[in-house]
Amino acid sequence: MATLFSRIAAGEIPSYKVAEDDNFFAFLDISPLAPGHTLVIPKKEVDYIFDMEGELYKDFWHFAMKIARAMKLSIPCLKVGIAVIGLEVPHAHIHLVPMNSLDDINFSKPKLQLPADEMASIAGEISRHIK
């Protein structure tokens, strides 16, 4: 059975897509730590990020870098933080979180619930800055 993230990448479950190519998919976290919190996944189902094959792993980080650079241009923040936790969904993923303080990437704090129009606007703004 396909993972939740595979179903999102396949379009079976709606998402606020930020970017996509043949191998990877980026979309906004629906319960973000900060506005613009984005998840980056490989389309190939791999549970543990360090089980990814060498080229796929390298390309995964390169794709995430493009997203992070676009986020920095789109969202007022000092930096884009990175977290790889891998326990919530059995599908490798990178959290990219706009940060103005260390607390912005604290996963134990309450998550935000942003209106759909704001989520769509943020996703569109990040997408426009991807090179």
C-alpha positions in Angstrom: 0.0 0.0 0.0 1.3 3.4 -0.9 2.4 5.8 1.9 0.5 9.0 2.6 3.3 11.0 1.0 3.2 8.8 -2.2 -0.5 9.4 -2.4 0.0 13.2 -2.1 2.7 13.1 -4.8 0.4 11.1 -7.1 -2.4 13.7 -6.6 -4.7 11.2 -4.8 -4.7 13.5 -1.7 -4.8 17.3 -2.2 -1.8 19.3 -1.3 -0.3 22.8 -1.6 2.4 21.8 -4.1 5.5 23.9 -4.2 7.5 22.0 -6.8 7.8 18.7 -8.6 10.2 17.0 -11.0 10.5 13.3 -12.2 11.9 12.2 -8.8 10.9 14.6 -6.1 7.9 16.5 -4.8 7.7 19.4 -2.4 4.5 20.6 -0.6 3.5 22.7 2.3 3.1 21.0 5.7 -0.7 21.2 6.5 0.2 21.7 10.2 3.2 23.9 9.9 5.6 25.2 12.6 5.8 28.5 10.7 4.2 29.8 7.5 6.0 28.2 4.5 7.0 25.0 6.3 7.6 22.7 3.4 8.1 18.9 3.1 10.4 17.5 0.4 10.0 13.9 -0.5 11.4 11.4 -3.1 8.7 10.0 -5.3 10.3 6.6 -4.8 9.2 5.1 -1.5 12.1 4.8 0.8 11.4 4.7 4.5 14.8 5.7 5.9 16.6 8.6 4.3 20.0 6.9 4.7 18.8 3.9 2.7 18.5 6.0 -0.4 20.9 5.2 -3.3 23.9 7.5 -3.7 22.7 9.5 -6.8 19.1 9.7 -5.6 20.3 10.9 -2.2 22.5 13.5 -3.7 19.8 14.7 -6.1 17.3 14.8 -3.2 19.4 17.3 -1.3 20.0 19.4 -4.4 16.2 19.6 -5.0 15.7 20.6 -1.4 18.3 23.3 -1.7 16.4 24.8 -4.7 13.2 24.8 -2.5 15.0 26.4 0.5 16.5 29.1 -1.7 13.1 29.9 -3.1 11.6 30.0 0.4 14.3 32.4 1.6 13.3 34.8 -1.3 9.5 34.3 -0.5 9.2 34.4 3.2 10.7 36.9 5.6 13.2 34.8 7.6 16.8 34.8 8.7 17.4 31.2 7.5 15.6 28.1 6.4 16.1 25.3 8.9 16.3 21.7 8.1 15.0 18.7 10.0 15.0 15.0 9.1 13.1 13.1 11.7 11.5 10.2 9.8 9.3 8.7 12.5 5.9 10.3 11.6 5.5 8.9 8.1 7.4 5.8 6.8 8.6 7.8 3.7 11.9 9.7 3.7 11.3 13.5 3.9 13.0 16.7 4.7 11.3 19.5 6.7 12.3 23.0 5.5 11.2 25.6 8.1 11.6 29.4 7.7 13.3 30.5 10.9 13.7 33.9 12.7 14.6 32.2 16.0 15.6 28.7 17.2 12.1 28.2 18.6 10.7 28.3 15.0 11.9 24.8 14.4 10.8 23.4 17.8 8.6 20.4 16.9 7.1 20.2 20.4 5.4 23.6 20.1 1.7 23.9 18.9 1.3 23.7 15.1 -0.3 26.4 13.1 -3.6 26.1 11.2 -3.5 28.6 8.3 -6.5 29.4 6.1 -6.5 27.6 2.7 -6.2 30.9 0.8 -3.0 31.8 2.8 -1.5 28.3 2.2 -2.2 28.5 -1.6 -0.7 32.0 -1.7 2.5 30.9 0.2 2.9 27.8 -2.1 2.5 30.0 -5.2 5.0 32.5 -3.9 7.6 29.9 -3.2 7.0 28.2 -6.6 7.5 31.6 -8.4 11.0 31.8 -6.9 12.3 28.4 -7.9 15.1 28.5 -10.4 
